[in-house]
C-alpha cells in the first residue's frame, strides 16, 4: 500500500508508483500485430502528402531570431499569479 505523508497544508500525499508494464506476447497478441501490420502495409500510400503537415502546421523554411524586447498588451489575472506561486 502506498505510504501517505501529511504536508504543511494538511493534504495527504501519496507515494508515486512506478509503472513498468510487461506486455504479454501470446498467440492472440501476435495475430493482432500481424493483421495490423498488413492493414497498414496495404492502406498506406507514400505518394500522398500528409494532411496534418499542411497549412498552418506545415514545416517552416526559415525561423525568426529571438526577440528580447517584445511588447505585451494586457496582464495576467491576480488569481492566476497567486495559484502559480502557491503550486510552485
N, CA, C and O atoms as a printed pandas DataFrame, in Angstrom:
     atom_number atom_name residue_name chain_id  residue_number  x_coord  y_coord  z_coord
0              1         N          UNK        A               1    0.839   -1.179    0.000
1              2        CA          UNK        A               1    0.000    0.000    0.000
2              3         C          UNK        A               1    0.880    1.237    0.000
3              4         O          UNK        A               1    1.956    1.243    0.598
4              5         N          UNK        A               2    0.430    2.261   -0.656
5              6        CA          UNK        A               2    1.227    3.483   -0.780
6              7         C          UNK        A               2    1.338    4.198    0.564
7              8         O          UNK        A               2    0.372    4.291    1.322
8              9         N          UNK        A               3    2.517    4.689    0.831
9             10        CA          UNK        A               3    2.759    5.417    2.066
10            11         C          UNK        A               3    2.218    6.831    1.938
11            12         O          UNK        A               3    2.425    7.486    0.916
12            13         N          UNK        A               4    1.528    7.305    2.961
13            14        CA          UNK        A               4    0.948    8.642    2.927
14            15         C          UNK        A               4    1.655    9.532    3.933
15            16         O          UNK        A               4    1.939    9.105    5.051
16            17         N          UNK        A               5    1.938   10.761    3.542
17            18        CA          UNK        A               5    2.583   11.730    4.416
18            19         C          UNK        A               5    1.697   12.959    4.510
19            20         O          UNK        A               5    1.009   13.307    3.550
20            21         N          UNK        A               6    1.711   13.613    5.653
21            22        CA          UNK        A               6    0.963   14.848    5.838
22            23         C          UNK        A               6    1.863   16.016    5.435
23            24         O          UNK        A               6    2.985   16.142    5.926
24            25         N          UNK        A               7    1.370   16.857    4.547
25            26        CA          UNK        A               7    2.136   18.033    4.162
26            27         C          UNK        A               7    1.732   19.205    5.045
27            28         O          UNK        A               7    0.834   19.083    5.878
28            29         N          UNK        A               8    2.390   20.328    4.862
29            30        CA          UNK        A               8    2.104   21.506    5.685
30            31         C          UNK        A               8    0.714   22.056    5.441
31            32         O          UNK        A               8    0.192   22.785    6.285
32            33         N          UNK        A               9    0.095   21.729    4.308
33            34        CA          UNK        A               9   -1.246   22.246    4.029
34            35         C          UNK        A               9   -2.343   21.308    4.547
35            36         O          UNK        A               9   -3.528   21.616    4.419
36            37         N          UNK        A              10   -1.964   20.184    5.122
37            38        CA          UNK        A              10   -2.949   19.273    5.668
38            39         C          UNK        A              10   -3.420   18.218    4.691
39            40         O          UNK        A              10   -4.176   17.326    5.073
40            41         N          UNK        A              11   -2.996   18.294    3.443
41            42        CA          UNK        A              11   -3.404   17.305    2.456
42            43         C          UNK        A              11   -2.486   16.092    2.522
43            44         O          UNK        A              11   -1.302   16.218    2.832
44            45         N          UNK        A              12   -3.032   14.930    2.232
45            46        CA          UNK        A              12   -2.229   13.708    2.234
46            47         C          UNK        A              12   -1.529   13.559    0.889
47            48         O          UNK        A              12   -2.137   13.757   -0.163
48            49         N          UNK        A              13   -0.269   13.215    0.933
49            50        CA          UNK        A              13    0.492   12.972   -0.293
50            51         C          UNK        A              13    0.650   11.469   -0.466
51            52         O          UNK        A              13    0.935   10.750    0.491
52            53         N          UNK        A              14    0.463   11.004   -1.688
53            54        CA          UNK        A              14    0.629    9.589   -1.960
54            55         C          UNK        A              14    1.967    9.359   -2.635
55            56         O          UNK        A              14    2.458   10.210   -3.376
56            57         N          UNK        A              15    2.545    8.210   -2.375
57            58        CA          UNK        A              15    3.806    7.847   -2.975
58            59         C          UNK        A              15    3.604    7.601   -4.465
59            60         O          UNK        A              15    2.579    7.051   -4.867
60            61         N          UNK        A              16    4.560    7.998   -5.279
61            62        CA          UNK        A              16    4.476    7.796   -6.723
62            63         C          UNK        A              16    4.757    6.335   -7.026
63            64         O          UNK        A              16    5.756    5.776   -6.573
64            65         N          UNK        A              17    3.874    5.725   -7.792
65            66        CA          UNK        A              17    4.015    4.322   -8.142
66            67         C          UNK        A              17    4.606    4.237   -9.546
67            68         O          UNK        A              17    4.072    4.826  -10.486
68            69         N          UNK        A              18    5.694    3.513   -9.684
69            70        CA          UNK        A              18    6.341    3.357  -10.985
70            71         C          UNK        A              18    5.575    2.321  -11.808
71            72         O          UNK        A              18    5.286    1.221  -11.339
72            73         N          UNK        A              19    5.256    2.700  -13.043
73            74        CA          UNK        A              19    4.538    1.800  -13.932
74            75         C          UNK        A              19    5.560    1.121  -14.835
75            76         O          UNK        A              19    6.296    1.787  -15.564
76            77         N          UNK        A              20    5.600   -0.179  -14.785
77            78        CA          UNK        A              20    6.545   -0.937  -15.585
78            79         C          UNK        A              20    5.793   -2.099  -16.229
79            80         O          UNK        A              20    5.849   -3.225  -15.734
80            81         N          UNK        A              21    5.074   -1.825  -17.352
81            82        CA          UNK        A              21    4.271   -2.882  -17.945
82            83         C          UNK        A              21    5.134   -3.930  -18.646
83            84         O          UNK        A              21    6.155   -3.614  -19.256
84            85         N          UNK        A              22    4.706   -5.157  -18.543
85            86        CA          UNK        A              22    5.358   -6.253  -19.244
86            87         C          UNK        A              22    4.321   -6.839  -20.197
87            88         O          UNK        A              22    3.445   -7.596  -19.777
88            89         N          UNK        A              23    4.420   -6.481  -21.506
89            90        CA          UNK        A              23    3.408   -6.938  -22.449
90            91         C          UNK        A              23    3.420   -8.451  -22.596
91            92         O          UNK        A              23    4.468   -9.096  -22.569
92            93         N          UNK        A              24    2.234   -8.986  -22.751
93            94        CA          UNK        A              24    2.073  -10.414  -22.932
94            95         C          UNK        A              24    2.151  -10.711  -24.423
95            96         O          UNK        A              24    1.305  -10.241  -25.184
96            97         N          UNK        A              25    3.129  -11.466  -24.849
97            98        CA          UNK        A              25    3.311  -11.783  -26.264
98            99         C          UNK        A              25    2.797  -13.191  -26.551
99           100         O          UNK        A              25    3.552  -14.077  -26.950
100          101         N          UNK        A              26    1.517  -13.371  -26.341
101          102        CA          UNK        A              26    0.892  -14.652  -26.629
102          103         C          UNK        A              26    0.493  -14.743  -28.086
103          104         O          UNK        A              26    0.784  -13.846  -28.877
104          105         N          UNK        A              27   -0.168  -15.819  -28.437
105          106        CA          UNK        A              27   -0.589  -16.063  -29.813
106          107         C          UNK        A              27   -1.583  -15.001  -30.283
107          108         O          UNK        A              27   -1.486  -14.525  -31.414
108          109         N          UNK        A              28   -2.526  -14.628  -29.438
109          110        CA          UNK        A              28   -3.525  -13.620  -29.800
110          111         C          UNK        A              28   -2.864  -12.285  -30.100
111          112         O          UNK        A              28   -3.223  -11.619  -31.071
112          113         N          UNK        A              29   -1.909  -11.893  -29.283
113          114        CA          UNK        A              29   -1.212  -10.633  -29.480
114          115         C          UNK        A              29   -0.427  -10.637  -30.784
115          116         O          UNK        A              29   -0.416   -9.638  -31.502
116          117         N          UNK        A              30    0.223  -11.736  -31.093
117          118        CA          UNK        A              30    0.997  -11.831  -32.331
118          119         C          UNK        A              30    0.095  -11.788  -33.556
119          120         O          UNK        A              30    0.453  -11.176  -34.561
120          121         N          UNK        A              31   -1.070  -12.428  -33.491
121          122        CA          UNK        A              31   -2.010  -12.407  -34.611
122          123         C          UNK        A              31   -2.540  -10.994  -34.840
123          124         O          UNK        A              31   -2.617  -10.537  -35.980
124          125         N          UNK        A              32   -2.903  -10.304  -33.765
125          126        CA          UNK        A              32   -3.405   -8.933  -33.881
126          127         C          UNK        A              32   -2.330   -8.019  -34.462
127          128         O          UNK        A              32   -2.630   -7.194  -35.324
128          129         N          UNK        A              33   -1.079   -8.150  -34.006
129          130        CA          UNK        A              33    0.023   -7.344  -34.554
130          131         C          UNK        A              33    0.225   -7.621  -36.036
131          132         O          UNK        A              33    0.458   -6.692  -36.809
132          133         N          UNK        A              34    0.141   -8.891  -36.447
133          134        CA          UNK        A              34    0.316   -9.262  -37.846
134          135         C          UNK        A              34   -0.781   -8.654  -38.717
135          136         O          UNK        A              34   -0.496   -8.106  -39.782
136          137         N          UNK        A              35   -2.040   -8.750  -38.267
137          138        CA          UNK        A              35   -3.166   -8.194  -39.025
138          139         C          UNK        A              35   -3.035   -6.675  -39.116
139          140         O          UNK        A              35   -3.288   -6.098  -40.174
140          141         N          UNK        A              36   -2.650   -6.031  -38.038
141          142        CA          UNK        A              36   -2.472   -4.581  -38.040
142          143         C          UNK        A              36   -1.376   -4.168  -39.022
143          144         O          UNK        A              36   -1.544   -3.201  -39.765
144          145         N          UNK        A              37   -0.259   -4.892  -39.030
145          146        CA          UNK        A              37    0.825   -4.587  -39.960
146          147         C          UNK        A              37    0.387   -4.774  -41.405
147          148         O          UNK        A              37    0.788   -3.994  -42.269
148          149         N          UNK        A              38   -0.422   -5.782  -41.688
149          150        CA          UNK        A              38   -0.940   -5.989  -43.045
150          151         C          UNK        A              38   -1.840   -4.839  -43.475
151          152         O          UNK        A              38   -1.738   -4.350  -44.600
152          153         N          UNK        A              39   -2.716   -4.411  -42.584
153          154        CA          UNK        A              39   -3.628   -3.309  -42.902
154          155         C          UNK        A              39   -2.840   -2.046  -43.208
155          156         O          UNK        A              39   -3.130   -1.356  -44.185
156          157         N          UNK        A              40   -1.853   -1.740  -42.391
157          158        CA          UNK        A              40   -1.044   -0.543  -42.601
158          159         C          UNK        A              40   -0.270   -0.655  -43.906
159          160         O          UNK        A              40   -0.170    0.319  -44.652
160          161         N          UNK        A              41    0.278   -1.834  -44.190
161          162        CA          UNK        A              41    1.072   -2.028  -45.406
162          163         C          UNK        A              41    0.244   -1.812  -46.668
163          164         O          UNK        A              41    0.722   -1.201  -47.624
164          165         N          UNK        A              42   -0.985   -2.304  -46.679
165          166        CA          UNK        A              42   -1.812   -2.200  -47.873
166          167         C          UNK        A              42   -2.594   -0.888  -47.960
167          168         O          UNK        A              42   -2.983   -0.492  -49.058
168          169         N          UNK        A              43   -2.833   -0.213  -46.859
169          170        CA          UNK        A              43   -3.623    1.019  -46.868
170          171         C          UNK        A              43   -2.756    2.274  -47.000
171          172         O          UNK        A              43   -3.247    3.308  -47.452
172          173         N          UNK        A              44   -1.499    2.205  -46.623
173          174        CA          UNK        A              44   -0.638    3.389  -46.623
174          175         C          UNK        A              44   -0.124    3.657  -48.024
175          176         O          UNK        A              44    0.382    2.755  -48.692
176          177         N          UNK        A              45   -0.255    4.904  -48.470
177          178        CA          UNK        A              45    0.247    5.312  -49.776
178          179         C          UNK        A              45    1.257    6.431  -49.563
179          180         O          UNK        A              45    0.886    7.549  -49.207
180          181         N          UNK        A              46    2.530    6.132  -49.780
181          182        CA          UNK        A              46    3.584    7.110  -49.503
182          183         C          UNK        A              46    3.629    8.246  -50.528
183          184         O          UNK        A              46    4.314    9.245  -50.309
184          185         N          UNK        A              47    2.907    8.104  -51.642
185          186        CA          UNK        A              47    2.922    9.170  -52.648
186          187         C          UNK        A              47    1.992   10.330  -52.277
187          188         O          UNK        A              47    2.130   11.426  -52.820
188          189         N          UNK        A              48    1.054   10.102  -51.364
189          190        CA          UNK        A              48    0.132   11.156  -50.945
190          191         C          UNK        A              48    0.774   12.012  -49.853
191          192         O          UNK        A              48    1.496   11.492  -49.003
192          193         N          UNK        A              49    0.511   13.334  -49.872
193          194        CA          UNK        A              49    1.074   14.185  -48.818
194          195         C          UNK        A              49    0.334   13.963  -47.496
195          196         O          UNK        A              49   -0.830   13.563  -47.476
196          197         N          UNK        A              50    1.023   14.226  -46.424
197          198        CA          UNK        A              50    0.413   14.104  -45.099
198          199         C          UNK        A              50   -0.473   15.316  -44.848
199          200         O          UNK        A              50    0.003   16.451  -44.892
200          201         N          UNK        A              51   -1.765   15.086  -44.584
201          202        CA          UNK        A              51   -2.691   16.199  -44.381
202          203         C          UNK        A              51   -2.398   16.980  -43.110
203          204         O          UNK        A              51   -2.748   18.156  -43.016
204          205         N          UNK        A              52   -1.770   16.354  -42.144
205          206        CA          UNK        A              52   -1.504   17.048  -40.882
206          207         C          UNK        A              52   -0.242   17.906  -40.971
207          208         O          UNK        A              52    0.078   18.617  -40.018
208          209         N          UNK        A              53    0.488   17.856  -42.098
209          210        CA          UNK        A              53    1.662   18.700  -42.283
210          211         C          UNK        A              53    1.418   19.756  -43.357
211          212         O          UNK        A              53    2.313   20.067  -44.142
212          213         N          UNK        A              54    0.212   20.304  -43.388
213          214        CA          UNK        A              54   -0.106   21.314  -44.391
214          215         C          UNK        A              54   -0.746   22.523  -43.715
215          216         O          UNK        A              54   -1.151   22.450  -42.555
216          217         N          UNK        A              55   -0.833   23.626  -44.440
217          218        CA          UNK        A              55   -1.450   24.833  -43.905
218          219         C          UNK        A              55   -0.625   25.440  -42.786
219          220         O          UNK        A              55    0.590   25.587  -42.911
220          221         N          UNK        A              56   -1.282   25.789  -41.699
221          222        CA          UNK        A              56   -0.584   26.384  -40.553
222          223         C          UNK        A              56    0.362   25.410  -39.862
223          224         O          UNK        A              56    1.235   25.827  -39.100
224          225         N          UNK        A              57    0.196   24.124  -40.122
225          226        CA          UNK        A              57    1.016   23.117  -39.463
226          227         C          UNK        A              57    2.165   22.636  -40.350
227          228         O          UNK        A              57    2.857   21.679  -40.001
228          229         N          UNK        A              58    2.372   23.293  -41.494
229          230        CA          UNK        A              58    3.445   22.904  -42.407
230          231         C          UNK        A              58    4.797   23.252  -41.793
231          232         O          UNK        A              58    4.895   24.093  -40.899
232          233         N          UNK        A              59    5.825   22.591  -42.290
233          234        CA          UNK        A              59    7.172   22.856  -41.814
234          235         C          UNK        A              59    7.600   24.258  -42.235
235          236         O          UNK        A              59    7.233   24.724  -43.314
236          237         N          UNK        A              60    8.365   24.922  -41.396
237          238        CA          UNK        A              60    8.841   26.262  -41.715
238          239         C          UNK        A              60   10.214   26.183  -42.364
239          240         O          UNK        A              60   11.057   25.374  -41.977
240          241         N          UNK        A              61   10.422   27.043  -43.362
241          242        CA          UNK        A              61   11.716   27.048  -44.051
242          243         C          UNK        A              61   12.704   27.959  -43.328
243          244         O          UNK        A              61   13.906   27.694  -43.322
244          245         N          UNK        A              62   12.202   29.025  -42.722
245          246        CA          UNK        A              62   13.068   29.969  -42.010
246          247         C          UNK        A              62   12.472   30.250  -40.638
247          248         O          UNK        A              62   11.253   30.320  -40.484
248          249         N          UNK        A              63   13.327   30.409  -39.657
249          250        CA          UNK        A              63   12.868   30.795  -38.329
250          251         C          UNK        A              63   13.329   32.213  -38.048
251          252         O          UNK        A              63   14.406   32.625  -38.479
252          253         N          UNK        A              64   12.510   32.952  -37.324
253          254        CA          UNK        A              64   12.896   34.317  -36.965
254          255         C          UNK        A              64   13.804   34.280  -35.741
255          256         O          UNK        A              64   13.691   33.379  -34.910
256          257         N          UNK        A              65   14.694   35.246  -35.627
257          258        CA          UNK        A              65   15.576   35.267  -34.457
258          259         C          UNK        A              65   14.781   35.621  -33.196
259          260         O          UNK        A              65   13.731   36.258  -33.284
260          261         N          UNK        A              66   15.272   35.215  -32.034
261          262        CA          UNK        A              66   14.558   35.532  -30.792
262          263         C          UNK        A              66   14.542   37.029  -30.516
263          264         O          UNK        A              66   15.481   37.743  -30.866
264          265         N          UNK        A              67   13.468   37.497  -29.885
265          266        CA          UNK        A              67   13.298   38.917  -29.571
266          267         C          UNK        A              67   13.316   39.073  -28.052
267          268         O          UNK        A              67   12.645   38.330  -27.336
268          269         N          UNK        A              68   14.087   40.041  -27.570
269          270        CA          UNK        A              68   14.173   40.252  -26.123
270          271         C          UNK        A              68   13.235   41.338  -25.633
271          272         O          UNK        A              68   12.816   41.302  -24.476
272          273         N          UNK        A              69   12.892   42.300  -26.470
273          274        CA          UNK        A              69   12.049   43.414  -26.031
274          275         C          UNK        A              69   10.702   43.397  -26.755
275          276         O          UNK        A              69   10.385   44.310  -27.518
276          277         N          UNK        A              70    9.925   42.360  -26.509
277          278        CA          UNK        A              70    8.629   42.217  -27.157
278          279         C          UNK        A              70    7.578   43.018  -26.382
279          280         O          UNK        A              70    7.569   43.005  -25.151
280          281         N          UNK        A              71    6.716   43.696  -27.087
281          282        CA          UNK        A              71    5.661   44.491  -26.475
282          283         C          UNK        A              71    4.471   43.582  -26.164
283          284         O          UNK        A              71    3.940   42.920  -27.056
284          285         N          UNK        A              72    4.061   43.554  -24.911
285          286        CA          UNK        A              72    2.949   42.717  -24.489
286          287         C          UNK        A              72    1.825   43.614  -24.005
287          288         O          UNK        A              72    2.035   44.471  -23.146
288          289         N          UNK        A              73    0.640   43.422  -24.548
289          290        CA          UNK        A              73   -0.530   44.178  -24.106
290          291         C          UNK        A              73   -1.360   43.289  -23.200
291          292         O          UNK        A              73   -1.578   42.116  -23.505
292          293         N          UNK        A              74   -1.829   43.844  -22.077
293          294        CA          UNK        A              74   -2.659   43.080  -21.152
294          295         C          UNK        A              74   -1.885   42.681  -19.909
295          296         O          UNK        A              74   -0.763   43.131  -19.680
296          297         N          UNK        A              75   -2.517   41.822  -19.109
297          298        CA          UNK        A              75   -1.902   41.382  -17.865
298          299         C          UNK        A              75   -2.468   40.014  -17.484
299          300         O          UNK        A              75   -3.499   39.583  -18.000
300          301         N          UNK        A              76   -1.781   39.358  -16.586
301          302        CA          UNK        A              76   -2.289   38.110  -16.038
302          303         C          UNK        A              76   -3.208   38.435  -14.869
303          304         O          UNK        A              76   -2.908   39.339  -14.089
304          305         N          UNK        A              77   -4.313   37.722  -14.729
305          306        CA          UNK        A              77   -5.177   37.963  -13.576
306          307         C          UNK        A              77   -4.439   37.632  -12.281
307          308         O          UNK        A              77   -3.636   36.700  -12.242
308          309         N          UNK        A              78   -4.706   38.380  -11.241
309          310        CA          UNK        A              78   -4.048   38.186   -9.956
310          311         C          UNK        A              78   -4.278   36.777   -9.429
311          312         O          UNK        A              78   -3.387   36.188   -8.816
312          313         N          UNK        A              79   -5.457   36.241   -9.661
313          314        CA          UNK        A              79   -5.792   34.892   -9.191
314          315         C          UNK        A              79   -4.846   33.850   -9.800
315          316         O          UNK        A              79   -4.430   32.917   -9.113
316          317         N          UNK        A              80   -4.504   34.004  -11.084
317          318        CA          UNK        A              80   -3.590   33.086  -11.749
318          319         C          UNK        A              80   -2.201   33.190  -11.143
319          320         O          UNK        A              80   -1.551   32.167  -10.930
320          321         N          UNK        A              81   -1.737   34.377  -10.866
321          322        CA          UNK        A              81   -0.415   34.576  -10.293
322          323         C          UNK        A              81   -0.349   33.956   -8.903
323          324         O          UNK        A              81    0.652   33.327   -8.560
324          325         N          UNK        A              82   -1.389   34.117   -8.101
325          326        CA          UNK        A              82   -1.413   33.547   -6.750
326          327         C          UNK        A              82   -1.419   32.030   -6.827
327          328         O          UNK        A              82   -0.683   31.378   -6.085
328          329         N          UNK        A              83   -2.229   31.450   -7.704
329          330        CA          UNK        A              83   -2.283   29.994   -7.828
330          331         C          UNK        A              83   -0.947   29.439   -8.284
331          332         O          UNK        A              83   -0.526   28.384   -7.809
332          333         N          UNK        A              84   -0.268   30.130   -9.201
333          334        CA          UNK        A              84    1.033   29.669   -9.680
334          335         C          UNK        A              84    2.055   29.707   -8.560
335          336         O          UNK        A              84    2.847   28.775   -8.420
336          337         N          UNK        A              85    2.055   30.772   -7.755
337          338        CA          UNK        A              85    3.042   30.880   -6.689
338          339         C          UNK        A              85    2.778   29.869   -5.573
339          340         O          UNK        A              85    3.721   29.409   -4.928
340          341         N          UNK        A              86    1.515   29.516   -5.334
341          342        CA          UNK        A              86    1.198   28.520   -4.302
342          343         C          UNK        A              86    1.612   27.136   -4.751
343          344         O          UNK        A              86    2.139   26.362   -3.951
344          345         N          UNK        A              87    1.384   26.802   -6.029
345          346        CA          UNK        A              87    1.666   25.455   -6.502
346          347         C          UNK        A              87    3.145   25.208   -6.717
347          348         O          UNK        A              87    3.558   24.049   -6.754
348          349         N          UNK        A              88    3.975   26.259   -6.862
349          350        CA          UNK        A              88    5.390   26.009   -7.074
350          351         C          UNK        A              88    6.194   26.069   -5.813
351          352         O          UNK        A              88    7.409   25.876   -5.845
